């Protein structure tokens, strides 16, 4: 299947990894040149550094031929505009990230939006999909805004280097996924972190601020 993703945040990063792992084709559209280049380098995919609200950019991304467009920028307005334009151009399915939860579903449907994703729900779905394990109880703080996900590169000078997962996990900090290169895995307690591992860490924000 062919997917177009707009916006290069953490959820986009994880979603691209998932789609590629299942042998789907992915094209990214992201205004920020550095983010765009990072994704292109990390995943070896086509990444277009431009404004997705421009008709020519969506045409360049071949939205007309995509199975789904997922707009994940930080702007509700941009996501809605891109979603509406994509559906008009022939995208089979359109999903958009929305910060507000008060949009009328009937209006969204008329705009061509098939699925609205709210940040906390997106994070939960993302974690559930990549781990395929019942860890959502451990992530309850996400829905209240009291915790956040951080992606950290392990270096030899890092506090995480050479440690086992069970030596790191506490009530205020929990490693929920480890990237070894482009391979993503659920970390067992005896997993030892190596140089250049990327880890996804759930951090209690209230503890961080103290």
Buried (B, 14 or more C-beta within 10 A) or exposed (E): EBBBBBBBBBBBBBBBBBBBEEEBBBBBBBBEEEBBBBBBEBBEBBBBBBBBBEEEBBEBBBBEEBEBBBBBBEBBEBBBBBBBBBBBBEBBBBBBBBEEEEBEEEEBEEBBBBEBBBBBBBBBBBBBEBBEEEBBEBBEBBBEEEBBBEEBEBEEEBEBBEBBBEEBBEEBBBBBBBBEEEEBEBBEEEBEBEEEBBBBBBBBEEEEEE
